[in-house]
Amino acid sequence: MNTSRTLDLQFVLDGSKALRAGVDKVFGTRAEVQRCRIHKRCNVKDHLPQACRADYDRQLRNAYAMTRYEDAKAALLKIFRQVERINPSAARSLEEGLEETLTLHRLGVSPLLRCSLASTNIIESSLSTVRHVCRNVKRWQGGDHIARWTAAGLREAEKKFRKVKGYRQLKELAAKLNPHSTPQQQVA
């Protein structure tokens, strides 16, 4: 009996080229990448004149809040065309990785679960707590000193963990990512 299996995986990245290259190298085509929408919105806004930042940020949020993939993509392309006239750098920023900001839409993930998985906030919040816990350590000792402090920071972050919004749809997402696996493999 062959028990080996290949699972497709979902990654949420902030747009770092190095992270993307690492995911591609290790997981190849099995990886579904969702680009962080918050980072994307900030990157686009940073290129725009101050006077129109709030309006385009609202338009981007509204586009990402749309239920259907086709509607969200059409709205983003419309924003792209508008922004292109204002600042080509902002338009290029929006265009770069645009399709990956819609991965969860394309997979048909529910809006509630999409809210949790569409940004890197979950991990960034944990890392921020680790930095806060370790901020006063001035002399790192050898061995496992860094690992112990990091673990202490993560234990502190764990106290703030809440259920992922839409967590009940995670099994459905696993089934979409791994259509050829059994339900037992998807839960494992």
N, CA, C and O of each residue as an XYZ file, in Angstrom:
752
protein
N       0.836     -1.177      0.000
C       0.000      0.000      0.000
C       0.880      1.239      0.000
O       1.757      1.378      0.853
N       0.657      2.128     -0.936
C       1.421      3.361     -1.022
C       0.744      4.425     -0.174
O      -0.374      4.846     -0.473
N       1.423      4.865      0.891
C       0.829      5.863      1.796
C       1.355      7.258      1.529
O       0.975      8.204      2.219
N       2.227      7.402      0.534
C       2.747      8.745      0.257
C       1.658      9.585     -0.394
O       0.783      9.071     -1.091
N       1.730     10.855     -0.156
C       0.743     11.756     -0.740
C       1.405     13.100     -1.001
O       2.397     13.456     -0.365
N       0.855     13.813     -1.916
C       1.321     15.155     -2.219
C       0.180     16.100     -1.926
O      -0.895     15.991     -2.516
N       0.410     17.021     -1.021
C      -0.626     17.975     -0.661
C      -0.305     19.341     -1.234
O       0.839     19.791     -1.190
N      -1.307     19.987     -1.764
C      -1.149     21.382     -2.148
C      -1.247     22.212     -0.891
O      -1.932     21.831      0.059
N      -0.576     23.332     -0.877
C      -0.501     24.154      0.328
C      -0.880     25.581      0.029
O      -0.720     26.059     -1.094
N      -1.387     26.265      1.047
C      -1.776     27.670      0.948
C      -0.760     28.500      1.728
O      -0.506     28.228      2.901
N      -0.180     29.507      1.083
C       0.758     30.417      1.719
C       0.229     31.833      1.613
O      -0.364     32.206      0.601
N       0.439     32.615      2.647
C       0.105     34.034      2.611
C       1.424     34.779      2.742
O       2.109     34.663      3.758
N       1.783     35.551      1.706
C       3.069     36.240      1.666
C       2.856     37.740      1.546
O       1.815     38.206      1.084
N       3.868     38.480      1.972
C       3.772     39.945      1.954
C       4.314     40.569      0.676
O       4.341     41.795      0.566
N       4.733     39.794     -0.262
C       5.263     40.339     -1.509
C       6.771     40.231     -1.606
O       7.351     40.622     -2.619
N       7.414     39.712     -0.579
C       8.866     39.548     -0.592
C       9.273     38.584     -1.704
O       8.778     37.460     -1.781
N      10.171     39.039     -2.551
C      10.644     38.205     -3.665
C      11.400     36.981     -3.128
O      11.300     35.892     -3.693
N      12.151     37.162     -2.042
C      12.919     36.054     -1.470
C      11.993     34.979     -0.903
O      12.236     33.788     -1.098
N      10.936     35.389     -0.203
C       9.981     34.406      0.322
C       9.306     33.653     -0.806
O       9.143     32.434     -0.746
N       8.915     34.388     -1.834
C       8.252     33.753     -2.969
C       9.183     32.753     -3.650
O       8.766     31.650     -4.004
N      10.437     33.139     -3.830
C      11.410     32.235     -4.455
C      11.593     30.973     -3.611
O      11.717     29.873     -4.150
N      11.610     31.135     -2.292
C      11.747     29.985     -1.397
C      10.551     29.047     -1.490
O      10.717     27.829     -1.540
N       9.352     29.609     -1.513
C       8.138     28.791     -1.639
C       8.156     28.063     -2.974
O       7.855     26.870     -3.035
N       8.504     28.766     -4.038
C       8.562     28.138     -5.369
C       9.591     27.023     -5.411
O       9.341     25.961     -5.981
N      10.746     27.264     -4.810
C      11.825     26.277     -4.844
C      11.448     25.007     -4.082
O      11.709     23.896     -4.546
N      10.838     25.177     -2.921
C      10.525     24.019     -2.084
C       9.225     23.339     -2.504
O       9.156     22.110     -2.527
N       8.200     24.109     -2.834
C       6.879     23.534     -3.068
C       6.425     23.575     -4.522
O       5.481     22.877     -4.894
N       7.078     24.374     -5.336
C       6.753     24.424     -6.767
C       5.302     24.732     -7.041
O       4.725     25.644     -6.448
N       4.711     23.968     -7.945
C       3.341     24.233     -8.369
C       2.302     23.794     -7.344
O       1.116     24.078     -7.510
N       2.725     23.110     -6.293
C       1.774     22.688     -5.260
C       1.349     23.847     -4.372
O       0.387     23.721     -3.615
N       2.047     24.971     -4.452
C       1.772     26.095     -3.572
C       0.753     27.051     -4.174
O       0.903     27.493     -5.313
N      -0.266     27.363     -3.417
C      -1.212     28.423     -3.748
C      -0.806     29.621     -2.906
O      -0.790     29.533     -1.678
N      -0.481     30.728     -3.536
C       0.007     31.903     -2.810
C      -1.048     32.998     -2.803
O      -1.560     33.404     -3.846
N      -1.355     33.458     -1.613
C      -2.231     34.613     -1.423
C      -1.333     35.762     -0.996
O      -0.648     35.676      0.023
N      -1.335     36.838     -1.774
C      -0.564     38.023     -1.402
C      -1.337     38.808     -0.360
O      -2.561     38.912     -0.434
N      -0.638     39.351      0.594
C      -1.246     40.143      1.657
C      -1.894     41.391      1.060
O      -1.226     42.209      0.427
N      -3.170     41.521      1.265
C      -3.903     42.658      0.703
C      -3.581     43.951      1.435
O      -3.606     45.025      0.834
N      -3.289     43.863      2.685
C      -2.953     45.080      3.446
C      -1.644     45.667      2.940
O      -1.538     46.877      2.736
N      -0.644     44.808      2.736
C       0.618     45.286      2.179
C       0.412     45.869      0.774
O       0.991     46.899      0.430
N      -0.413     45.201     -0.024
C      -0.665     45.682     -1.386
C      -1.309     47.066     -1.347
O      -0.890     47.966     -2.074
N      -2.321     47.238     -0.505
C      -2.986     48.535     -0.411
C      -2.009     49.619      0.044
O      -2.006     50.724     -0.499
N      -1.189     49.305      1.032
C      -0.206     50.296      1.521
C       0.796     50.654      0.435
O       1.135     51.825      0.263
N       1.270     49.660     -0.294
C       2.244     49.916     -1.360
C       1.659     50.819     -2.434
O       2.331     51.732     -2.914
N       0.418     50.571     -2.812
C      -0.232     51.403     -3.836
C      -0.422     52.817     -3.295
O      -0.096     53.791     -3.972
N      -0.948     52.932     -2.081
C      -1.202     54.254     -1.490
C       0.070     55.083     -1.371
O       0.040     56.297     -1.578
N       1.182     54.444     -1.041
C       2.446     55.174     -0.862
C       2.883     55.904     -2.132
O       3.608     56.895     -2.056
N       2.451     55.424     -3.287
C       2.811     56.061     -4.553
C       1.856     57.187     -4.952
O       2.169     57.999     -5.823
N       0.715     57.226     -4.318
C      -0.316     58.190     -4.719
C      -0.170     59.520     -3.992
O       0.374     59.570     -2.889
N      -0.654     60.597     -4.607
C      -0.680     61.886     -3.911
C      -1.582     61.788     -2.677
O      -2.579     61.066     -2.680
N      -1.226     62.507     -1.652
C      -1.951     62.468     -0.381
C      -3.452     62.689     -0.573
O      -4.266     62.049      0.092
N      -3.812     63.583     -1.470
C      -5.216     63.964     -1.656
C      -6.113     62.815     -2.121
O      -7.314     62.830     -1.853
N      -5.557     61.830     -2.806
C      -6.422     60.762     -3.325
C      -6.174     59.398     -2.672
O      -6.759     58.402     -3.096
N      -5.333     59.340     -1.668
C      -5.030     58.061     -1.017
C      -6.252     57.419     -0.372
O      -6.505     56.233     -0.580
N      -7.006     58.176      0.398
C      -8.164     57.616      1.107
C      -9.197     57.068      0.128
O      -9.763     55.999      0.357
N      -9.444     57.791     -0.954
C     -10.433     57.352     -1.929
C     -10.015     56.033     -2.586
O     -10.831     55.119     -2.705
N      -8.765     55.928     -3.011
C      -8.327     54.695     -3.666
C      -8.189     53.546     -2.684
O      -8.391     52.391     -3.059
N      -7.850     53.837     -1.437
C      -7.805     52.779     -0.432
C      -9.211     52.217     -0.220
O      -9.385     51.003     -0.105
N     -10.206     53.091     -0.167
C     -11.596     52.659     -0.028
C     -12.002     51.799     -1.233
O     -12.641     50.759     -1.069
N     -11.633     52.233     -2.433
C     -11.971     51.466     -3.633
C     -11.310     50.090     -3.616
O     -11.931     49.096     -3.993
N     -10.058     50.031     -3.180
C      -9.366     48.738     -3.106
C     -10.039     47.829     -2.073
O     -10.263     46.648     -2.337
N     -10.360     48.375     -0.904
C     -11.047     47.580      0.128
C     -12.375     47.045     -0.411
O     -12.707     45.877     -0.209
N     -13.124     47.898     -1.091
C     -14.409     47.473     -1.654
C     -14.236     46.378     -2.705
O     -15.022     45.432     -2.757
N     -13.215     46.508     -3.533
C     -12.960     45.483     -4.555
C     -12.639     44.145     -3.893
O     -13.165     43.109     -4.301
N     -11.788     44.161     -2.884
C     -11.428     42.923     -2.195
C     -12.592     42.346     -1.394
O     -12.603     41.149     -1.105
N     -13.561     43.164     -1.033
C     -14.716     42.690     -0.264
C     -15.773     42.026     -1.149
O     -16.711     41.409     -0.643
N     -15.623     42.149     -2.458
C     -16.601     41.538     -3.359
C     -16.566     40.023     -3.218
O     -15.523     39.433     -2.936
N     -17.707     39.415     -3.416
C     -17.827     37.972     -3.212
C     -17.245     37.173     -4.372
O     -16.524     36.200     -4.155
N     -17.547     37.570     -5.579
C     -17.137     36.797     -6.749
C     -15.764     37.236     -7.262
O     -15.446     38.425     -7.290
N     -14.970     36.265     -7.660
C     -13.638     36.497     -8.211
C     -13.698     37.438     -9.410
O     -12.927     38.394     -9.490
N     -14.606     37.171    -10.336
C     -14.701     37.959    -11.572
C     -15.003     39.424    -11.269
O     -14.426     40.320    -11.885
N     -15.906     39.667    -10.320
C     -16.269     41.039     -9.952
C     -15.096     41.761     -9.303
O     -14.813     42.917     -9.617
N     -14.417     41.067     -8.395
C     -13.276     41.675     -7.701
C     -12.162     42.005     -8.693
O     -11.562     43.077     -8.619
N     -11.886     41.089     -9.617
C     -10.823     41.330    -10.596
C     -11.186     42.499    -11.508
O     -10.337     43.340    -11.804
N     -12.428     42.557    -11.952
C     -12.866     43.660    -12.816
C     -12.737     44.995    -12.086
O     -12.302     45.985    -12.674
N     -13.110     45.023    -10.822
C     -13.002     46.265    -10.045
C     -11.546     46.680     -9.876
O     -11.221     47.863     -9.976
N     -10.668     45.712     -9.622
C      -9.243     46.031     -9.463
C      -8.635     46.522    -10.772
O      -7.803     47.429    -10.768
N      -9.039     45.936    -11.878
C      -8.519     46.390    -13.178
C      -9.019     47.801    -13.504
O      -8.299     48.591    -14.115
N     -10.231     48.109    -13.103
C     -10.753     49.461    -13.288
C      -9.932     50.458    -12.456
O      -9.577     51.535    -12.935
N      -9.640     50.086    -11.218
C      -8.810     50.941    -10.356
C      -7.427     51.103    -10.980
O      -6.869     52.201    -10.982
N      -6.873     50.012    -11.509
C      -5.564     50.059    -12.161
C      -5.554     51.105    -13.278
O      -4.631     51.915    -13.368
N      -6.579     51.083    -14.123
C      -6.640     52.034    -15.240
C      -6.741     53.483    -14.750
O      -6.146     54.384    -15.341
N      -7.489     53.699    -13.676
C      -7.617     55.049    -13.108
C      -6.288     55.512    -12.505
O      -5.848     56.639    -12.734
N      -5.669     54.640    -11.745
C      -4.418     54.977    -11.052
C      -3.285     55.183    -12.051
O      -2.382     55.985    -11.813
N      -3.331     54.473    -13.149
C      -2.288     54.583    -14.174
C      -2.164     56.024    -14.675
O      -1.067     56.483    -14.993
N      -3.285     56.729    -14.742
C      -3.263     58.126    -15.191
C      -2.704     59.058    -14.119
O      -2.152     60.110    -14.441
N      -2.842     58.685    -12.869
C      -2.383     59.532    -11.763
C      -0.895     59.306    -11.470
O      -0.117     60.252    -11.349
N      -0.521     58.016    -11.361
C       0.859     57.681    -11.042
C       1.178     56.285    -11.572
O       0.681     55.298    -11.030
N       1.993     56.183    -12.617
C       2.324     54.873    -13.192
C       2.986     53.920    -12.188
O       2.810     52.706    -12.287
N       3.734     54.451    -11.238
C       4.364     53.587    -10.226
C       3.311     52.923     -9.350
O       3.434     51.747     -9.008
N       2.281     53.670     -8.988
C       1.192     53.099     -8.192
C       0.476     52.012     -8.990
O       0.111     50.969     -8.446
N       0.279     52.263    -10.278
C      -0.384     51.280    -11.138
C       0.450     50.006    -11.247
O      -0.089     48.902    -11.163
N       1.760     50.154    -11.433
C       2.641     48.974    -11.501
C       2.616     48.203    -10.188
O       2.637     46.973    -10.184
N       2.572     48.926     -9.078
C       2.516     48.277     -7.772
C       1.231     47.460     -7.635
O       1.256     46.343     -7.117
N       0.119     48.012     -8.093
C      -1.158     47.291     -8.036
C      -1.144     46.087     -8.965
O      -1.614     45.007     -8.606
N      -0.604     46.281    -10.158
C      -0.590     45.216    -11.166
C       0.295     44.045    -10.750
O      -0.051     42.885    -10.975
N       1.435     44.355    -10.141
C       2.380     43.308     -9.730
C       1.740     42.456     -8.630
O       1.470     42.943     -7.532
N       1.508     41.212     -8.933
C       0.920     40.299     -7.953
C      -0.579     40.450     -7.777
O      -1.148     39.870     -6.853
N      -1.233     41.216     -8.643
C      -2.679     41.435     -8.518
C      -3.438     40.114     -8.476
O      -4.320     39.919     -7.640
N      -3.092     39.224     -9.372
C      -3.788     37.928     -9.424
C      -3.636     37.167     -8.109
O      -4.566     36.491     -7.668
N      -2.469     37.278     -7.486
C      -2.247     36.563     -6.222
C      -2.990     37.198     -5.049
O      -3.184     36.547     -4.022
N      -3.407     38.449     -5.185
C      -4.223     39.030     -4.116
C      -5.651     38.490     -4.192
O      -6.449     38.701     -3.279
N      -5.962     37.798     -5.274
C      -7.301     37.237     -5.465
C      -7.328     35.711     -5.380
O      -8.326     35.097     -5.758
N      -6.270     35.094     -4.898
C      -6.204     33.629     -4.817
C      -7.369     33.063     -4.021
O      -7.997     32.094     -4.448
N      -7.664     33.655     -2.867
C      -8.758     33.136     -2.043
C     -10.105     33.308     -2.739
O     -10.993     32.467     -2.596
N     -10.258     34.392     -3.489
C     -11.475     34.570     -4.295
C     -11.575     33.440     -5.325
O     -12.616     32.801     -5.476
N     -10.458     33.217     -6.028
C     -10.447     32.197     -7.090
C     -10.771     30.814     -6.532
O     -11.427     30.011     -7.195
N     -10.311     30.539     -5.310
C     -10.573     29.245     -4.683
C     -11.980     29.153     -4.095
O     -12.387     28.091     -3.625
N     -12.720     30.253     -4.119
C     -14.083     30.236     -3.605
C     -14.179     30.216     -2.095
O     -15.155     29.713     -1.538
N     -13.166     30.763     -1.425
C     -13.164     30.806      0.035
C     -14.217     31.807      0.501
O     -14.379     32.873     -0.092
N     -14.923     31.457      1.558
C     -15.993     32.321      2.068
C     -15.426     33.667      2.523
O     -14.276     33.745      2.956
N     -16.234     34.725      2.425
C     -15.762     36.055      2.842
C     -15.254     36.094      4.284
O     -14.303     36.816      4.585
N     -15.879     35.327      5.173
C     -15.465     35.337      6.572
C     -14.066     34.745      6.744
O     -13.228     35.332      7.428
N     -13.809     33.603      6.138
C     -12.483     32.987      6.216
C     -11.462     33.824      5.451
O     -10.313     33.955      5.872
N     -11.889     34.381      4.337
C     -11.007     35.242      3.544
C     -10.488     36.409      4.384
O      -9.347     36.840      4.221
N     -11.319     36.910      5.267
C     -10.949     38.013      6.146
C      -9.705     37.660      6.975
O      -8.844     38.512      7.193
N      -9.614     36.424      7.429
C      -8.478     35.998      8.243
C      -7.257     35.621      7.419
O      -6.127     35.865      7.840
N      -7.471     35.032      6.257
C      -6.361     34.475      5.482
C      -5.817     35.396      4.397
O      -4.869     35.026      3.705
N      -6.385     36.575      4.232
C      -5.980     37.458      3.136
C      -4.841     38.401      3.513
O      -4.411     39.209      2.690
N      -4.350     38.307      4.746
C      -3.239     39.176      5.139
C      -2.259     38.397      6.018
O      -2.558     37.302      6.494
N      -1.109     38.980      6.214
C      -0.082     38.365      7.059
C      -0.219     38.804      8.514
O       0.682     38.555      9.315
N      -1.320     39.448      8.872
C      -1.502     39.963     10.223
C      -1.383     38.902     11.307
O      -0.861     39.178     12.387
N      -1.855     37.705     11.034
C      -1.835     36.647     12.047
C      -0.405     36.387     12.512
O      -0.145     36.368     13.715
N       0.514     36.189     11.590
C       1.894     35.902     11.968
C       2.616     37.160     12.425
O       3.431     37.097     13.345
N       2.336     38.299     11.805
C       3.011     39.534     12.194
C       2.679     39.922     13.630
O       3.533     40.451     14.342
N       1.460     39.667     14.055
C       1.068     39.957     15.425
C       1.871     39.098     16.401
O       2.318     39.589     17.437
N       2.053     37.834     16.078
C       2.841     36.942     16.937
C       4.298     37.382     16.996
O       4.901     37.395     18.069
N       4.861     37.739     15.855
C       6.260     38.165     15.825
C       6.454     39.484     16.563
O       7.498     39.705     17.176
N       5.471     40.345     16.508
C       5.532     41.605     17.246
C       5.586     41.339     18.746
O       6.318     42.015     19.469
N       4.826     40.370     19.213
C       4.854     40.015     20.635
C       6.208     39.443     21.016
O       6.722     39.753     22.091
N       6.801     38.615     20.159
C       8.139     38.077     20.431
C       9.150     39.215     20.544
O       9.975     39.213     21.458
N       9.101     40.180     19.636
C      10.004     41.339     19.706
C       9.816     42.097     21.006
O      10.787     42.532     21.625
N       8.565     42.257     21.419
C       8.261     42.992     22.649
C       8.836     42.258     23.863
O       9.422     42.888     24.744
N       8.676     40.951     23.916
C       9.182     40.159     25.038
C      10.707     40.189     25.077
O      11.293     40.226     26.159
N      11.355     40.174     23.919
C      12.823     40.099     23.848
C      13.501     41.469     23.829
O      14.729     41.537     23.769
N      12.747     42.542     23.877
C      13.305     43.880     23.660
C      14.373     44.290     24.670
O      15.256     45.079     24.333
N      14.319     43.786     25.879
C      15.270     44.216     26.913
C      16.481     43.296     27.048
O      17.366     43.576     27.857
N      16.544     42.231     26.297
C      17.707     41.342     26.363
C      18.848     42.030     25.621
O      18.750     42.298     24.424
N      19.913     42.307     26.333
C      21.037     43.048     25.737
C      22.190     42.132     25.324
O      22.888     42.412     24.350
N      22.385     41.060     26.051
C      23.487     40.143     25.730
C      22.943     38.747     25.512
O      22.570     38.039     26.448
N      22.913     38.379     24.246
C      22.448     37.038     23.929
C      23.573     36.054     24.214
O      24.694     36.220     23.734
N      23.268     35.044     24.987
C      24.236     34.005     25.331
C      24.207     32.927     24.247
O      23.293     32.890     23.422
N      25.190     32.072     24.256
C      25.245     31.003     23.258
C      24.169     29.957     23.496
O      23.294     30.127     24.344
N      24.246     28.892     22.748
C      23.315     27.781     22.911
C      21.910     28.114     22.474
O      21.686     28.653     21.390
N      20.972     27.786     23.331
C      19.568     27.932     22.956
C      18.910     29.170     23.578
O      17.686     29.215     23.705
N      19.701     30.165     23.962
C      19.176     31.357     24.614
C      18.132     32.066     23.748
O      17.060     32.427     24.234
N      18.442     32.264     22.476
C      17.498     32.932     21.562
C      16.241     32.090     21.400
O      15.129     32.619     21.394
N      16.417     30.791     21.269
C      15.266     29.903     21.096
C      14.360     29.945     22.332
O      13.136     29.954     22.195
N      14.937     29.970     23.517
C      14.127     30.016     24.737
C      13.350     31.327     24.844
O      12.179     31.314     25.225
N      13.973     32.451     24.520
C      13.281     33.732     24.574
C      12.204     33.823     23.503
O      11.129     34.376     23.734
N      12.501     33.276     22.330
C      11.490     33.253     21.268
C      10.294     32.413     21.703
O       9.145     32.803     21.496
N      10.569     31.264     22.305
C       9.479     30.419     22.806
C       8.669     31.155     23.869
O       7.442     31.057     23.894
N       9.346     31.888     24.742
C       8.639     32.662     25.764
C       7.746     33.719     25.115
O       6.617     33.940     25.554
N       8.252     34.365     24.076
C       7.456     35.360     23.360
C       6.253     34.742     22.682
O       5.165     35.316     22.698
N       6.440     33.572     22.086
C       5.320     32.900     21.427
C       4.289     32.410     22.437
O       3.093     32.403     22.149
N       4.742     32.003     23.611
C       3.795     31.614     24.680
C       2.961     32.820     25.104
O       1.767     32.697     25.378
N       3.597     33.973     25.153
C       2.879     35.205     25.489
C       1.887     35.553     24.380
O       0.755     35.946     24.661
N       2.303     35.410     23.133
C       1.414     35.689     21.998
C       0.223     34.741     21.993
O      -0.887     35.119     21.618
N       0.471     33.507     22.414
C      -0.588     32.494     22.427
C      -1.779     32.926     23.289
O      -2.916     32.548     23.007
N      -1.530     33.698     24.315
C      -2.600     34.165     25.201
C      -3.593     35.060     24.454
O      -4.751     35.180     24.855
N      -3.138     35.683     23.375
C      -3.990     36.591     22.606
C      -4.646     35.902     21.405
O      -5.456     36.516     20.710
N      -4.308     34.647     21.159
C      -4.865     33.944     20.009
C      -6.370     33.800     20.144
O      -6.889     33.545     21.230
N      -7.060     33.967     19.030
C      -8.497     33.781     18.953
C      -8.776     32.828     17.791
O      -7.900     32.547     16.973
N      -9.990     32.350     17.742
C     -10.352     31.482     16.620
C     -10.238     32.266     15.320
O     -10.533     33.460     15.271
N      -9.812     31.586     14.284
C      -9.767     32.176     12.951
C     -11.203     32.390     12.504
O     -12.025     31.477     12.575
N     -11.504     33.595     12.044
C     -12.852     33.858     11.547
C     -13.124     32.940     10.369
O     -12.338     32.872      9.424
N     -14.239     32.240     10.433
C     -14.594     31.327      9.355
C     -13.876     29.991      9.425
O     -13.796     29.282      8.422
N     -13.350     29.633     10.592
C     -12.548     28.409     10.724
C     -13.299     27.153     10.290
O     -12.679     26.164      9.898
N     -14.621     27.185     10.357
C     -15.396     26.002      9.960
C     -15.240     25.703      8.464
O     -15.476     24.576      8.029
N     -14.844     26.703      7.682
C     -14.663     26.492      6.243
C     -13.248     26.000      5.898
O     -12.945     25.795      4.722
N     -12.386     25.808      6.890
C     -11.021     25.350      6.616
C     -11.013     23.964      5.961
O     -10.189     23.704      5.085
N     -11.913     23.082      6.371
C     -11.980     21.755      5.742
C     -12.354     21.883      4.263
O     -11.826     21.163      3.415
N     -13.259     22.796      3.972
C     -13.659     23.041      2.587
C     -12.477     23.559      1.767
O     -12.283     23.149      0.623
N     -11.684     24.465      2.358
C     -10.492     24.976      1.675
C      -9.495     23.846      1.446
O      -8.914     23.742      0.366
N      -9.293     22.998      2.453
C      -8.376     21.867      2.299
C      -8.823     20.957      1.161
O      -7.993     20.454      0.404
N     -10.117     20.745      1.040
C     -10.635     19.901     -0.045
C     -10.375     20.532     -1.408
O     -10.080     19.826     -2.373
N     -10.481     21.857     -1.493
C     -10.224     22.544     -2.765
C      -8.736     22.513     -3.117
O      -8.368     22.408     -4.287
N      -7.895     22.606     -2.100
C      -6.454     22.577     -2.347
C      -5.972     21.169     -2.689
O      -4.986     21.006     -3.408
N      -6.657     20.164     -2.182
C      -6.235     18.779     -2.342
C      -7.402     17.918     -2.808
O      -7.882     17.077     -2.048
N      -7.864     18.106     -4.029
C      -9.070     17.413     -4.487
C      -8.923     15.894     -4.598
O      -9.931     15.188     -4.631
N      -7.704     15.380     -4.656
C      -7.509     13.945     -4.849
C      -7.196     13.212     -3.556
O      -6.990     11.999     -3.574
N      -7.156     13.932     -2.419
C      -6.874     13.256     -1.157
C      -8.168     12.870     -0.461
O      -9.240     13.385     -0.780
N      -8.054     11.966      0.486
C      -9.216     11.537      1.248
C      -9.506     12.529      2.354
O      -8.629     13.316      2.711
N     -10.711     12.518      2.908
C     -11.015     13.449      4.007
C     -10.074     13.275      5.199
O      -9.746     14.255      5.868
N      -9.633     12.040      5.477
C      -8.708     11.823      6.584
C      -7.356     12.489      6.315
O      -6.734     13.019      7.236
N      -6.897     12.464      5.059
C      -5.635     13.107      4.715
C      -5.750     14.611      4.804
O      -4.783     15.278      5.170
N      -6.906     15.164      4.480
C      -7.088     16.607      4.520
C      -7.069     17.125      5.948
O      -6.600     18.236      6.192
N      -7.571     16.340      6.900
C      -7.595     16.770      8.296
C      -6.223     16.638      8.918
O      -5.864     17.436      9.783
N      -5.445     15.648      8.500
C      -4.124     15.392      9.098
C      -3.163     16.518      8.906
O      -2.020     16.438      9.356
